[in-house]
Amino acid sequence: MSPEDHTPIFLTKAVWRASSCSGRQGNCLRAAVGLPGALPIRDSRRPAGLRLDFSHQA
């Protein structure tokens, strides 16, 4: 089963913003912005890979 099969429906159209430390190479972290109650973080080099999900309370 691919990682895409485990992507929650609310993340399928998420807008991912690059971290300010990514620079021009884009080899840092990306955060999905504008999601109520959640802040997903992923590796910009592996967008379909594992992801960390934080609540806004964290």
C-alpha positions in Angstrom: 0.0 0.0 0.0 1.4 3.4 -1.0 1.7 6.4 1.4 -0.9 8.1 -0.8 -3.5 5.5 0.3 -3.2 6.8 3.9 -3.5 10.5 3.1 -6.5 11.9 4.9 -9.0 13.5 2.5 -8.4 17.0 4.0 -4.8 16.8 2.9 -5.4 15.9 -0.7 -5.7 19.6 -1.6 -3.6 21.1 1.1 -1.4 24.0 0.3 2.2 23.2 1.5 4.4 26.1 2.4 8.2 25.8 2.4 10.1 26.5 5.6 12.0 29.8 5.6 15.3 27.8 6.0 14.6 25.9 2.7 16.4 28.4 0.6 16.5 27.9 -3.2 17.2 24.2 -3.0 13.9 23.3 -1.2 15.5 20.6 0.9 13.9 21.4 4.2 10.4 21.1 5.7 7.0 22.0 4.4 3.9 22.8 6.5 0.3 22.6 5.3 -1.3 25.9 6.1 -4.9 26.9 6.7 -6.1 23.6 8.2 -8.3 24.0 11.2 -7.0 22.2 14.2 -3.9 20.6 12.5 -0.4 21.5 11.3 1.0 18.7 9.2 4.8 18.8 8.5 6.6 16.8 5.7 10.0 16.5 4.2 10.2 18.5 1.0 12.3 15.9 -0.7 9.8 13.1 0.0 6.3 14.7 -0.3 4.6 11.3 -0.4 6.6 10.0 2.5 5.9 10.0 6.2 4.4 13.1 7.8 4.2 14.5 11.3 0.8 15.9 12.4 0.6 18.4 15.2 -2.5 19.9 16.8 -2.6 23.7 17.2 -2.6 23.0 20.9 0.9 21.5 20.7 
